[in-house]
Each structure stands twice: as structure tokens, then as C-alpha cells.
Amino acid sequence: MNYFKKILRFAKPYKMFAVLNIIANIFYALFATLSMVSLFPMLSVIFKQTEPIYTQPIWKGVFNAKEYIFDYLSYFVTQKSGQGENDALIFMVALVISMFFLKNLFNYLAMYFITFLRNGVLKDIRNELYAKTVELPLSYYSEKRKGDTIARITSDVLEIQHSFLSILELIIREPLTILFTIIAMLSISVKLTIFVFIFLPISGFLISLLGKSLKKKSDKVQKEQGTFLSILEETLGGLRVIKAFNAEEKFSNTFQHSTKRFYDFSNTLLNRQNLASPTSEFFGIAAIGVILWFGGQMVLIEKTLKPELFIAYMGLAYNILTPAKAISKASYGVKKGNAAAERVLEVLETESPIIEKENALSKNTFENNITLEKISFKYEDDYVLKDFTLNVPKGATVALVGQSGSGKSTIANLVTRFYDVNEGSITIDGTNIKDMTKKSLRGLLGLVTQDSILFNDSVTNNIRLGKKDASEEEIIEAAKIANAHNFISELPNGYNTNIGDSGNKLSGGQKQRLSIARAVLKNPPIMILDEATSALDTESERLVQDALEKMMRNRTSIVIAHRLSTIQNANTIVVLQKGEIVEQGSHNELIASNGAYKKLVDMQSLA
């Protein structure tokens, strides 16, 4: 129930629909009972069991309500019988039909109103999950499967709608239906009703024994669904490699093993769940059988109950079975919903380690320098950077070079605050980036990475990410600076061409130039280039390098370089080894010192 309460907060914006649903359910429960009670006067007319009463009965208080109702019905039937028995029967049939019509009308209205609440909650949970997914830092996803995240936003949220939100329909309707029915049953026979309710708790206890392991089994099903969605996502992302290495069979086997586990878990879960309905119906019919025996004795032997009342009573007793079954089924749904809600709330309640201070500064200008002061950082156990200090003056280009794993890309992740330093500080114009809003910090920065991250959209919309309100002229100008305008103009629909998933309709060099155009359009004072040319051929590299040089003019740049030929004009080159600075200076100075940088240049020249 704790998970249910947490999910219930999403229903607050739709409370008006909940109120209307409750009102409709109250009337449904009332007319569901009256539809069965209305059978009694009709049966009295058919069996001619109504004792004639010619004087309208007088109301003598609540304690005599039963006698008053029966006497009034007899009086009413007597009046109608005077006009002809056929007229009385037609009226009684019309009464029964009216009661059932009103019952079903309010049932529809209850479902109509709850639909808006259920779908509204579904929408809001998904929106909040997506917002949280975007908010959480990169470190969170380094340990998570993408497919598992997708499963939580899709199937887990849907499970919450089917299970938890179904309870909202049952909270009012089914208990009230049972309550009104019991009142009607008691009014007919207290003795028989007490006898009935000796058996209901016993059957209810036996039914509840089936549901205890459902949450655990449901949790396994949902986790396995996340696993095979992850395999599918990885397969689609790496299809070229899978085909190139003839690894289709290996990945198919992995996927089939996962779906086989899902098949086994689902069979166990659904078979256990499917047992609920027939089991509850069997125990219900068993109870009806016992009532038939006990009530039959009261009618035939003891003569303490009228036959037509007993038939109406049996209709009421059966009327309890439907809501009782629904409540039983809902208890199974709650256990399944618990597992889904736990997985959804695990994401929603995850605290991001990248915390923005309450009164964080909104800094929109860059005046002097970026300083990394004695910073240390580790992803897990071992430090990637140790006691690292670097000053980047305004307008300067600082290049970071070194072997893979030396911590170059980590510096880009720390300056953009995708991760927070473990020790030390990073400041912009003397202001610690932890004291700035993340939005204003990243507003000062432009980022071009080795992997050109593009989206399944038009060229224009991919570039416009850099500036939401950019005009077409600004987009074209940015593309020209990035040496991208010519190839864009040759595309089938020019700037309106859809570039496909991850930009797969473009070459590597074209994708990279679009990424640069996006950064140019943003026009930030600080640019971070993370191995922006390392994956390109010579011709593409020349075009991209030319675009980068144009973009970096009159701008502060931190360049992480793999190809040393691209950073010879940098003001300062910093050579890293295992997270520490071993050399720094201009290209000529470092070549002259004949140290680590000279060795790296010689190795690339030889290659």
C-alpha cells in the first residue's frame, strides 16, 4: 500500500473525475441491489402470493422499515391488480427493466469518468519518468541497461494502470454493492444472512493463499522484459558489426534465452493469476449451494420464508459474488502492480549526485579564465585524475593530449559538469561551477564530440538544437562556417531532408560538420572539442579541421586531440599520463624539450 499511496499523488490533478466516478459508483451499487430486490414484487404477482392490502400503510420509523416496504408493495400490487393482473405484471416487468437500465447507465458513467483519470495518471507518470531520465547524470546509465529503462517507461507504467488504478474503481463500487446487498439480505432474513457469512470468510481466506508469491514472480517477468529489450536495442545499434562478424546466431541465441526465461516466468505468473477467477467462482457457487440447502429448509420445512422472497434472496446472494470476485482479482493486481511501481519509483526517487544549489547563480558571461584547481576524480575505485591543475585564459586554445585512459575526456565531462569532481574545484571567472545553475553553465559551453550525436529529424532541426529560435538565415550561415552548406544543398530536400536514425543517411564527415554547425549556431564563448576529427578520413578531416578553426577564432577552446597534427597552433599543449600532467607548453617548446610529446609526435609520424 505504500507504493500505492506514492502513485496516488499522480491522481490529484484529476480528482474531479474521481469524485464523479465515486458518485456514479454509489448509484451503480444502489441500483445493482434494487435491480435484484425489484424481482420480489414481480414474483409475488406471478405466484399470486401478495396478500391484498387496500389501505396505504403508515411509516412508523426505521425499525419498521421492512414491514412498511413489504406492506407498501402489497398495497401497490393490490391497487394495480384491481386494474387487471396483466397490467400489474407489465408494470413490475417495466420496474425490473428500469432498475437494470439505471444500474448499467451508472456503470458506464463510472467507467467513463475513471478513463480520464487512469489515462491522465499514465501520461503524467511517463512524463515525469522521462524528465527524470533526462535529469539523471551519465554515471547512472553507465551501470544500467537502456532496455530496462525503456521497459520501465512502457510496460511497467502500463502495469500500474492495469493494476493499481483498477483499485480506484473497486474502492467505492464493490464494497458499496456488497454493503447495500447485505442490507437487503438482512431485511429479507437475518438468520439466513448470518448463515451465509459464516462461509464467506473461509472461502476468502482460501483464495488469498494463492496470491502470496505473485509480486516476486511479477518482478522477475518485468526484469526479464527489460533484459530482452536491452538486447534488442544493442542489436539495432550494432547491426553492422553483428553482420560483419557473422554473429547473428550468437545474438539470436542470447535473445532466445531471454525470451525463454520470460516465457517460463510469464506462464507461472499467469497460471497462478488465472487460478483466482475459477477458484473464487467455485467457492462462491459452493456457498450458493449451501444457501440453497439451508434456505430451502426455511421455505419448505420451517415455512419461515416466502418462496418469492427466497428467489429474490438468492439473486442478491449471487449479486455479492461478482464484486467479491472483482476484489479478489484486484488483490492479485495489487501484487503485480507493486512490482511495477517499485521499479518505476526506484527511478523517480533516485537522487542525482549532480545537485544544483538552492540559490545557484545564473552566469551568462565569460570574462577572464577557466581554472581547474587541484582536482581529483574517479569513476569507481581508481583515480583517473590526481591533483590536476590547469588554467585556460580567455581567448586561448588549450589542447590536451596523451594515451587512451590518461583522463583527457574526463576533463571535458567535469568542465561540462556531467560528473562532479571528488576533490578540488573548477571555476569560471572565479565562480565555482557547483555554485552556478547547470543551465547557465552549459549555456556558456559548446561541445563537439568524437561521436556525432544526431537525431532522426531534418537537417534544420538538428542544427537548430544550438539555438531554438534561430532563423533559416542563421542556420545556413552556421552551416557555411562548418563547411556543411554545400553537401546539405545537394540532399534530396536540402535543409528539410530527414537524416535518419542517428544521422545514418550521412557520412562520418558530414555528420561531424552538422555537429559543428550546431555548436557554431549556439555561439558559446567556450568551446570543448573532444577528439572531433579522430574518426575521419583525410579529406573529411581537412574540411572538418577548417570548420573547427573558423569556429575557434576569438573563442576560448579546450581541445582533446588524438591526431596531434590538428593542435599544432594551440597556445598551450598539455601532455597527460595516468591522470597527471607530465609536460605543457607550445608545440615548438615541447618538440624542443624532447620529452613525452615529442615521442607521441614521432610515433604518429612513423605510423
Buried (B, 14 or more C-beta within 10 A) or exposed (E): EEBBEBBBEBBEEBEEBBEBBBBBBBBBBBBBBBBBBBBBBBBBBEEEBBEEBEEEBEEEEEEEEEEBBBBBBBBBBBBBBEEEBEEBBEBBEEBBEBBBEBBBBBBEBBBEBBEBBBEBBBEBBBEBBEEBBEEBBEBBEEEBBBBBBBBBBBBBBEBBBBBBBBBBBBBBBBBBBBEBBBEBBBBBBEBBBEBBEEBBEEBBEEBEEBBEEBBEBBBBBBBBBBBBBBBBBBBEEBEEEBEEEEBEEEBEEBBEEBBEBBEEBBEBBEEBBEBBBEBBBEBBEEBBEBBEEEBEEBBEEEEEBBBBBBBBBBBBBBBBBBBBBBBBBBBBBBBBBBBBBBBBBEBBEEEEEBEBEEEBBEBEEBEEBBBBBEBBBBEEEEBBBBBBEBEBEBEBBBBBBBBEEBBBBBBBBBBBBBBBBEBBBBBBBEEBBBBBBBEBBBBBBBBBBBEBEBEBBBBBBBBBBBBEEBEEEBBBBBBBBBBBBEBBEEBEEBBEBBBEEBBEBBEBBBBBBBBBBBBBBBBBBBBBBBBBBEBBEEEBBBBBBBBBEBBBEEBBBBBBBBBBEBBBEBBBBBBBBBBBBBBBBBBEEBBEEEBBBBEBBEEEEEE
